[in-house]
Amino acid sequence: MKEKAGKTLASLGLDMSSAVKLFLHQVVVDQGLPSKPTRRTPKEIRAEWNREVSEALRSGRRYRSAASLLRDMER
């Protein structure tokens, strides 16, 4: 598991030590685990993600530029 995690982290530009530090920092910020442990399968998680994205695309605001998005966020 550690070897697989190391390869995944390396593909993200992180070493194991940095990833652990990042995780611990987020634990402090969130005052808990930075992710919610689940027993759902990857297929179930993907299905929920797809539903949320579809809803956001259907009902969310759209922006023509990053600048207009940032202006809206500042309001």
Distance bins in CASP14 RR format, pairs under 12 A and 6 or more apart:
PFRMAT RR
TARGET T0000
AUTHOR 0000-0000-0000
RMODE 2
METHOD distances of the structure
MODEL  1
1 7 0 0 0 0 0 1 0 0 0 0 0
1 8 0 0 0 0 0 1 0 0 0 0 0
1 16 0 0 0 0 0 1 0 0 0 0 0
2 8 0 0 0 0 0 1 0 0 0 0 0
2 9 0 0 0 0 0 1 0 0 0 0 0
2 16 1 0 0 1 0 0 0 0 0 0 0
2 19 0 0 0 0 0 1 0 0 0 0 0
2 20 0 0 0 0 0 1 0 0 0 0 0
3 9 0 0 0 0 0 1 0 0 0 0 0
3 10 0 0 0 0 0 1 0 0 0 0 0
3 16 0 0 0 0 0 1 0 0 0 0 0
4 10 0 0 0 0 0 1 0 0 0 0 0
4 11 0 0 0 0 0 1 0 0 0 0 0
4 16 0 0 0 0 0 1 0 0 0 0 0
5 11 0 0 0 0 0 1 0 0 0 0 0
5 12 0 0 0 0 0 1 0 0 0 0 0
5 14 0 0 0 0 0 1 0 0 0 0 0
5 15 0 0 0 0 0 1 0 0 0 0 0
5 16 1 0 0 1 0 0 0 0 0 0 0
5 19 1 0 0 1 0 0 0 0 0 0 0
5 20 0 0 0 0 0 1 0 0 0 0 0
5 23 0 0 0 0 0 1 0 0 0 0 0
6 12 0 0 0 0 1 0 0 0 0 0 0
6 13 0 0 0 0 0 1 0 0 0 0 0
6 14 0 0 0 0 1 0 0 0 0 0 0
6 15 1 0 0 1 0 0 0 0 0 0 0
6 16 1 0 1 0 0 0 0 0 0 0 0
6 17 0 0 0 0 0 1 0 0 0 0 0
6 18 0 0 0 0 0 1 0 0 0 0 0
6 19 0 0 0 0 1 0 0 0 0 0 0
6 20 0 0 0 0 0 1 0 0 0 0 0
7 13 0 0 0 0 0 1 0 0 0 0 0
7 14 0 0 0 0 0 1 0 0 0 0 0
7 15 0 0 0 0 0 1 0 0 0 0 0
7 16 0 0 0 0 0 1 0 0 0 0 0
7 19 0 0 0 0 0 1 0 0 0 0 0
8 14 0 0 0 0 1 0 0 0 0 0 0
8 15 0 0 0 0 0 1 0 0 0 0 0
8 16 0 0 0 0 0 1 0 0 0 0 0
8 19 0 0 0 0 1 0 0 0 0 0 0
9 15 1 0 0 1 0 0 0 0 0 0 0
9 16 1 0 0 1 0 0 0 0 0 0 0
9 17 0 0 0 0 1 0 0 0 0 0 0
9 18 1 0 0 1 0 0 0 0 0 0 0
9 19 1 0 1 0 0 0 0 0 0 0 0
9 20 0 0 0 0 1 0 0 0 0 0 0
9 21 0 0 0 0 0 1 0 0 0 0 0
9 22 0 0 0 0 1 0 0 0 0 0 0
9 23 0 0 0 0 0 1 0 0 0 0 0
10 16 0 0 0 0 1 0 0 0 0 0 0
10 18 0 0 0 0 0 1 0 0 0 0 0
10 19 0 0 0 0 1 0 0 0 0 0 0
11 19 0 0 0 0 0 1 0 0 0 0 0
12 18 0 0 0 0 1 0 0 0 0 0 0
12 19 0 0 0 0 1 0 0 0 0 0 0
12 22 0 0 0 0 0 1 0 0 0 0 0
13 19 0 0 0 0 1 0 0 0 0 0 0
13 22 0 0 0 0 0 1 0 0 0 0 0
14 20 0 0 0 0 1 0 0 0 0 0 0
14 21 0 0 0 0 1 0 0 0 0 0 0
14 22 1 0 0 1 0 0 0 0 0 0 0
14 23 0 0 0 0 0 1 0 0 0 0 0
15 21 0 0 0 0 1 0 0 0 0 0 0
15 22 0 0 0 0 0 1 0 0 0 0 0
16 22 0 0 0 0 0 1 0 0 0 0 0
16 23 0 0 0 0 0 1 0 0 0 0 0
17 23 0 0 0 0 0 1 0 0 0 0 0
17 24 0 0 0 0 0 1 0 0 0 0 0
18 24 0 0 0 0 0 1 0 0 0 0 0
18 25 0 0 0 0 0 1 0 0 0 0 0
19 25 0 0 0 0 0 1 0 0 0 0 0
19 26 0 0 0 0 0 1 0 0 0 0 0
19 34 0 0 0 0 0 1 0 0 0 0 0
20 26 0 0 0 0 0 1 0 0 0 0 0
20 27 0 0 0 0 0 1 0 0 0 0 0
21 27 0 0 0 0 0 1 0 0 0 0 0
21 28 0 0 0 0 0 1 0 0 0 0 0
22 28 0 0 0 0 0 1 0 0 0 0 0
22 29 0 0 0 0 0 1 0 0 0 0 0
22 34 0 0 0 0 1 0 0 0 0 0 0
23 29 0 0 0 0 0 1 0 0 0 0 0
23 30 0 0 0 0 0 1 0 0 0 0 0
23 32 0 0 0 0 0 1 0 0 0 0 0
23 33 0 0 0 0 1 0 0 0 0 0 0
23 34 1 0 0 1 0 0 0 0 0 0 0
23 35 0 0 0 0 1 0 0 0 0 0 0
24 30 0 0 0 0 0 1 0 0 0 0 0
24 32 0 0 0 0 0 1 0 0 0 0 0
24 33 0 0 0 0 0 1 0 0 0 0 0
24 34 0 0 0 0 1 0 0 0 0 0 0
25 32 0 0 0 0 0 1 0 0 0 0 0
25 34 0 0 0 0 1 0 0 0 0 0 0
26 32 0 0 0 0 1 0 0 0 0 0 0
26 33 0 0 0 0 1 0 0 0 0 0 0
26 34 1 1 0 0 0 0 0 0 0 0 0
26 35 0 0 0 0 1 0 0 0 0 0 0
27 33 1 0 0 1 0 0 0 0 0 0 0
27 34 1 0 0 1 0 0 0 0 0 0 0
27 35 0 0 0 0 0 1 0 0 0 0 0
28 34 0 0 0 0 1 0 0 0 0 0 0
30 36 0 0 0 0 0 1 0 0 0 0 0
35 45 0 0 0 0 0 1 0 0 0 0 0
36 45 0 0 0 0 0 1 0 0 0 0 0
38 44 0 0 0 0 1 0 0 0 0 0 0
38 45 1 0 0 1 0 0 0 0 0 0 0
38 48 0 0 0 0 0 1 0 0 0 0 0
39 45 0 0 0 0 0 1 0 0 0 0 0
40 46 0 0 0 0 1 0 0 0 0 0 0
40 47 0 0 0 0 1 0 0 0 0 0 0
40 48 1 0 0 1 0 0 0 0 0 0 0
40 49 0 0 0 0 0 1 0 0 0 0 0
41 47 0 0 0 0 1 0 0 0 0 0 0
41 48 0 0 0 0 0 1 0 0 0 0 0
42 48 0 0 0 0 0 1 0 0 0 0 0
42 49 0 0 0 0 0 1 0 0 0 0 0
43 49 0 0 0 0 0 1 0 0 0 0 0
43 50 0 0 0 0 0 1 0 0 0 0 0
44 50 0 0 0 0 0 1 0 0 0 0 0
44 51 0 0 0 0 0 1 0 0 0 0 0
45 51 0 0 0 0 0 1 0 0 0 0 0
45 52 0 0 0 0 0 1 0 0 0 0 0
46 52 0 0 0 0 0 1 0 0 0 0 0
46 53 0 0 0 0 0 1 0 0 0 0 0
47 53 0 0 0 0 0 1 0 0 0 0 0
47 54 0 0 0 0 0 1 0 0 0 0 0
48 54 0 0 0 0 0 1 0 0 0 0 0
48 55 0 0 0 0 0 1 0 0 0 0 0
49 55 0 0 0 0 0 1 0 0 0 0 0
49 56 0 0 0 0 0 1 0 0 0 0 0
50 56 0 0 0 0 0 1 0 0 0 0 0
50 57 0 0 0 0 0 1 0 0 0 0 0
51 57 0 0 0 0 0 1 0 0 0 0 0
51 58 0 0 0 0 0 1 0 0 0 0 0
52 58 0 0 0 0 0 1 0 0 0 0 0
52 59 0 0 0 0 0 1 0 0 0 0 0
52 60 0 0 0 0 0 1 0 0 0 0 0
53 59 0 0 0 0 0 1 0 0 0 0 0
53 60 0 0 0 0 0 1 0 0 0 0 0
54 60 0 0 0 0 0 1 0 0 0 0 0
56 62 0 0 0 0 0 1 0 0 0 0 0
60 69 0 0 0 0 0 1 0 0 0 0 0
60 72 0 0 0 0 0 1 0 0 0 0 0
61 68 0 0 0 0 1 0 0 0 0 0 0
61 69 0 0 0 0 1 0 0 0 0 0 0
61 72 1 0 0 1 0 0 0 0 0 0 0
61 73 0 0 0 0 0 1 0 0 0 0 0
61 75 0 0 0 0 0 1 0 0 0 0 0
62 68 0 0 0 0 1 0 0 0 0 0 0
62 69 0 0 0 0 1 0 0 0 0 0 0
62 72 0 0 0 0 0 1 0 0 0 0 0
63 69 1 0 1 0 0 0 0 0 0 0 0
63 70 0 0 0 0 1 0 0 0 0 0 0
63 71 0 0 0 0 1 0 0 0 0 0 0
63 72 1 0 0 1 0 0 0 0 0 0 0
63 73 0 0 0 0 1 0 0 0 0 0 0
64 71 0 0 0 0 0 1 0 0 0 0 0
64 72 0 0 0 0 0 1 0 0 0 0 0
65 71 0 0 0 0 1 0 0 0 0 0 0
65 72 0 0 0 0 0 1 0 0 0 0 0
66 72 0 0 0 0 0 1 0 0 0 0 0
66 73 0 0 0 0 0 1 0 0 0 0 0
67 73 0 0 0 0 0 1 0 0 0 0 0
67 74 0 0 0 0 0 1 0 0 0 0 0
68 74 0 0 0 0 0 1 0 0 0 0 0
68 75 0 0 0 0 0 1 0 0 0 0 0
69 75 0 0 0 0 0 1 0 0 0 0 0
END
